[in-house]
Amino acid sequence: MERMTAGWVNGLIGVVIFSGSLPATRVAVAQFDPVFLTVARAAIAGLLALCLLIVFRQKRPAGREVLSLAVVALGVVVGFPLLTALALQHVTSAHSIVFIGLLPLATATFAVIRGGERPKPAFWIFSVLGSAIVAGFAVAQGLTASPAGDLLMLAAVLVCGLGYAEGGRLSRTLGGWQVISWALVLSLPVMMAVAFLYRPASFAGIETPALVGLGYVSLFSMLIGFIFWYRGLSQGGIAAVGQLQLLQPFFGLALAATLLHEPVTWAMLGVTVAVIFCVAGARRFAK
C-alpha cells in the first residue's frame, strides 16, 4: 500500500510539472519557431541526461532494453511533441483537449498489452467516464472540424500512451530517471541536427520570457517531470497512475490563469471536481 501511495504522489508531481508545459510553450512560441522549440527542448534535455548518466556511471542498457527505449523515445520524445505541434496547425487548443482526455485510456490499454496489468472492470468504467468528461468539456468550448488535425491528434495520443506504458514497464527494472535519460540520449543526434537546421538566425532579439519558457519545457517538461512520472507508473501501476493525466488540462488552466492571467470559469472548476472523482474511483479499482 505504501508503494502504491508513493506511486500516486510521484505521478501527481509529474502531472503538475507537465501542466506547466502549456503556459511555458505559449510564451516560448511567441518568439521561437514551433519545430525548433520541439527539437531544441529534446536536445537540451538530452545533453543534460547524458551528463547525468556519465556522472552516475550508469551501465549501458541491454539489447532488449534498447528496443524498449526506442519505443519510449519515438512516443514521448519525438512522436507526441511533433504530432501535436502539427495538429495544432489545423485545430484549436480546445479541440485538442478532446484527444488529450483519451490519453489515460490509451495508457491503460497499453498497460494491459505491454505491462501485463489487469485492472478490474469497474476501473474501466471510471476511466471511460473521466475521458468522456474531459472530452465533453472541450466540446462545450467550441470546436473546429479538421480531419487532418483529428488524425494527427489521434496518432499523438496513441504513440504517447505507448511511450508512457513502455517507459513505466521498463522503469521497474531500469529505474525512472534512467529510462527517460537513455531515451533522450538515444534521440539526441537527430534532435541536435534538426535543432541546428531550424535555429533562429539570431538569439540577440529573443526576450527573457521566451528563454525562460524554453528552459522550462527543456528541463522540467522533458526531463524532471518524466523522472517523477515514470517512477510513479512503476510504483503505483501504469493503468492506475495514468488516470492522473485527466487532471493535467485543469492544472494547466490554473497555471495559465496565475501566470498568464487567463480566465478560469466555474464550469472548469466543476469539471475538475468531477474528474477528481473519476480518478479516485479508478484508483480504488485499479487492482
Secondary structure as GFF3:
##gff-version 3
##sequence-region A 1 287
A	DSSP	alpha_helix	2	19	.	.	.	ID=ss1
A	DSSP	alpha_helix	21	28	.	.	.	ID=ss2
A	DSSP	alpha_helix	34	55	.	.	.	ID=ss3
A	DSSP	alpha_helix	63	72	.	.	.	ID=ss4
A	DSSP	pi_helix	73	79	.	.	.	ID=ss5
A	DSSP	alpha_helix	80	87	.	.	.	ID=ss6
A	DSSP	alpha_helix	93	100	.	.	.	ID=ss7
A	DSSP	alpha_helix	103	115	.	.	.	ID=ss8
A	DSSP	alpha_helix	121	140	.	.	.	ID=ss9
A	DSSP	alpha_helix	147	174	.	.	.	ID=ss10
A	DSSP	alpha_helix	176	197	.	.	.	ID=ss11
A	DSSP	alpha_helix	208	216	.	.	.	ID=ss12
A	DSSP	pi_helix	217	224	.	.	.	ID=ss13
A	DSSP	alpha_helix	225	236	.	.	.	ID=ss14
A	DSSP	alpha_helix	238	241	.	.	.	ID=ss15
A	DSSP	three_ten_helix	242	247	.	.	.	ID=ss16
A	DSSP	alpha_helix	248	260	.	.	.	ID=ss17
A	DSSP	alpha_helix	266	284	.	.	.	ID=ss18
###
